[in-house]
Amino acid sequence: MIEISVLMPINNLSNYTKTSIDSILNQSFKNLELIIIIDGNFNLINNFLNKYYDDYIKSSKINIINNSQNLGITKSLNIGISHCSGKYIARNDSDDISHPNRLQNQFNLILSNNNFKIIVSFFNIIDKSGMLI
């Protein structure tokens, strides 16, 4: 059973999209799936995903949902939730870069106290070259 489903809506490709996806796929926590909801620029984004992540798509580590039209982030996330098979759901925007231990740390926190319903984390802001601001 998948423990964590990570939802990532994508409307446009950015300079950080590949790094963002890689940051989820390279997590120290391995029992996860990445649900990508494509909400615009369908051909461009599908071509990008097939070029870089074909093996992950074939293995169902990445599941792609193509909205029939641009629906916006809220409706896209609701559609994505209906496709999650994980016990827990995490969010990652397509321009977010997750720390390699993010999901493991959050999972451990959940296991340590079952009263948690939502867990958020701190973040750092970087410039275009990836340097910490």
C-alpha positions in Angstrom: 0.0 0.0 0.0 1.2 3.5 -0.9 1.7 5.6 2.2 1.9 9.1 0.7 0.4 10.5 -2.5 2.0 13.8 -3.5 -0.2 16.1 -5.5 1.4 18.4 -8.1 -0.7 20.5 -10.3 1.1 21.9 -13.4 -0.3 24.7 -15.6 2.9 25.9 -17.2 6.5 24.6 -17.3 8.9 26.7 -15.4 12.7 26.7 -14.8 12.0 24.7 -11.7 9.5 22.0 -12.9 12.1 19.3 -13.5 13.9 20.1 -10.2 10.6 20.1 -8.4 9.6 16.7 -9.7 13.1 15.3 -9.1 12.9 16.5 -5.5 9.9 14.3 -4.9 11.2 11.3 -6.8 14.5 11.5 -4.9 13.0 11.6 -1.4 14.5 9.4 1.3 10.9 8.2 1.9 10.2 5.8 -1.0 6.7 4.5 -0.4 5.0 7.3 -2.4 3.3 8.1 -5.7 3.4 11.4 -7.5 0.0 12.5 -9.0 0.6 15.2 -11.6 -2.6 17.1 -12.7 -2.0 18.9 -16.0 -4.2 21.9 -16.1 -3.0 23.7 -19.3 -0.4 23.5 -22.0 -1.3 19.8 -22.3 0.8 18.8 -25.2 3.9 20.7 -24.0 3.7 19.3 -20.5 2.9 15.7 -21.6 5.8 15.8 -24.0 8.1 17.0 -21.2 6.9 14.3 -18.8 7.3 11.6 -21.4 10.8 12.8 -22.3 12.2 12.8 -18.7 10.0 10.5 -16.7 8.8 7.7 -19.0 10.0 4.9 -16.8 8.4 6.4 -13.7 5.1 6.8 -15.6 5.3 3.2 -16.9 5.9 1.9 -13.3 3.0 4.0 -11.9 5.4 6.0 -9.6 4.0 9.0 -11.5 0.4 9.1 -12.4 -0.7 11.8 -14.9 -4.2 13.3 -15.0 -5.1 15.5 -17.9 -7.9 17.9 -17.2 -10.2 18.2 -20.2 -9.8 22.0 -20.0 -8.1 24.5 -17.8 -10.0 24.3 -14.4 -7.7 26.2 -12.0 -5.7 24.9 -9.1 -8.6 24.3 -6.6 -10.6 22.1 -9.0 -7.4 20.4 -10.2 -6.4 19.5 -6.7 -9.9 18.1 -5.9 -9.6 15.9 -9.1 -6.1 14.8 -8.0 -7.3 13.9 -4.5 -9.8 11.5 -6.1 -6.9 9.6 -7.8 -4.7 9.3 -4.7 -4.1 5.8 -3.3 -1.9 6.9 -0.4 -3.0 6.9 3.2 -1.7 10.5 3.4 -1.6 13.3 0.9 1.2 15.8 0.5 1.3 18.9 -1.7 4.1 20.2 -3.9 3.8 22.9 -6.5 5.7 22.6 -9.7 8.1 25.3 -8.6 8.7 23.9 -5.1 11.9 22.1 -4.3 11.5 19.7 -1.4 14.3 18.9 1.0 15.3 15.2 0.5 14.0 14.2 3.9 10.8 16.3 3.9 8.4 13.4 3.5 10.2 11.1 5.9 10.3 13.8 8.6 6.6 14.6 8.1 5.7 10.9 8.1 7.7 10.3 11.3 5.9 13.3 12.9 2.5 11.8 12.0 3.5 8.5 13.5 4.7 10.1 16.7 1.4 11.8 17.3 -1.9 10.7 15.7 -3.6 14.0 16.7 -2.0 15.8 13.7 -4.4 16.5 10.9 -2.2 19.0 8.9 1.5 19.4 8.8 3.3 22.3 7.2 7.0 23.1 6.9 9.3 26.0 6.8 10.6 27.2 3.4 13.5 29.1 2.0 13.3 31.5 -0.9 15.9 31.2 -3.6 16.8 33.3 -6.6 16.9 32.3 -10.2 20.3 30.7 -9.8 19.2 28.6 -6.8 21.0 30.8 -4.3 19.3 31.3 -0.9 17.9 34.8 -0.5 
